[in-house]
Amino acid sequence: MLSALLVLQVLAPVEKMITPFAVIQGAKTTYASPSQFIIRDQVEWNQMWAKHKGYPEVYTTGTKAAPKYDFKKYALIAIFLGPKDNCRGLVFTTKPYGLYAREKDLILRYRPNHRWEPAVGKPDMPFAFIVVPKVGKKTLFIEEDNKDTEFKELNFFEKAKFNLN
């Protein structure tokens, strides 16, 4: 029995929880489609921020501009859950949820953060922007803990694809 336990410990990937550099999340976005993106440069980030805020154009300065990040060091994960009743964002900072570094990749585990009260009015549009250190990893896995578990694999070196029209 002890040898079987040791084998399982050796085979299980070692995961170290890491802290995101920055997080912006909430319950209101104008991006209506459930989607996940990796953003790797300020131009893509400016476009995504404008789409998220519902701005008619992209602003690069002033109060409507997207926050600035060093995209040589960081990638930005954008998660939009789409319309959901009583959902104020995502839970991803307490175990078993969180951002973990493994030997060859990163994994982000999250779940919708539902309020347990009757739905009133329009559904929420929860979102999160999570700025993560690249830490020499090529791949990021995103795992959503919902009724159905989804695995999405996104490569840090491929362009994120999204329609801003």
CORJO-V607215 format. One record per residue. N is the residue number from 0. PSI is psi in radians with two decimals (999 if undefined). Layout:
n: (N N)
psi: (PSI PSI)
This chain:
n: (0 1 2 3 4 5 6 7 8 9 10 11 12 13 14 15 16 17 18 19 20 21 22 23 24 25 26 27 28 29 30 31 32 33 34 35 36 37 38 39 40 41 42 43 44 45 46 47 48 49 50 51 52 53 54 55 56 57 58 59 60 61 62 63 64 65 66 67 68 69 70 71 72 73 74 75 76 77 78 79 80 81 82 83 84 85 86 87 88 89 90 91 92 93 94 95 96 97 98 99 100 101 102 103 104 105 106 107 108 109 110 111 112 113 114 115 116 117 118 119 120 121 122 123 124 125 126 127 128 129 130 131 132 133 134 135 136 137 138 139 140 141 142 143 144 145 146 147 148 149 150 151 152 153 154 155 156 157 158 159 160 161 162 163 164)
psi: (-0.76 -0.68 -0.63 -0.68 -0.72 -0.69 -0.77 -0.69 -0.64 -0.67 -0.48 2.35 2.43 2.22 2.31 2.12 2.32 2.68 2.25 2.62 -0.70 2.69 2.30 2.15 2.85 -2.90 0.04 2.07 2.80 -0.01 1.83 -0.36 2.34 2.12 2.77 2.37 2.70 2.23 2.25 -0.01 2.86 -0.57 -0.85 -0.71 -0.76 -0.73 -0.76 -0.71 -0.76 -0.75 -0.78 -0.75 -0.24 0.37 2.50 -0.24 2.97 2.23 2.35 -0.16 2.88 -3.03 -0.32 -0.07 2.63 2.59 2.61 2.38 2.73 1.72 -0.01 -0.53 -0.47 2.69 2.75 2.21 2.20 2.17 2.18 2.16 -0.17 -3.09 2.22 2.36 2.35 0.85 2.05 0.04 -2.55 2.62 2.08 0.37 -0.04 2.44 2.49 0.03 2.77 -3.06 2.17 2.43 2.28 -3.10 -0.79 -0.12 3.13 2.67 2.34 2.12 2.30 2.95 2.68 2.50 1.53 2.47 2.47 1.27 2.81 2.47 2.38 2.25 -2.67 2.66 2.71 2.83 1.26 2.58 2.84 2.44 2.10 2.04 2.06 2.51 2.45 -0.50 0.65 0.20 2.57 -0.50 2.52 2.25 2.41 2.19 2.11 2.24 1.73 -2.81 -0.72 2.27 2.29 2.43 2.17 2.26 2.15 2.34 2.33 -0.34 0.16 2.59 2.43 2.43 2.15 2.64 2.10 0.07 999)
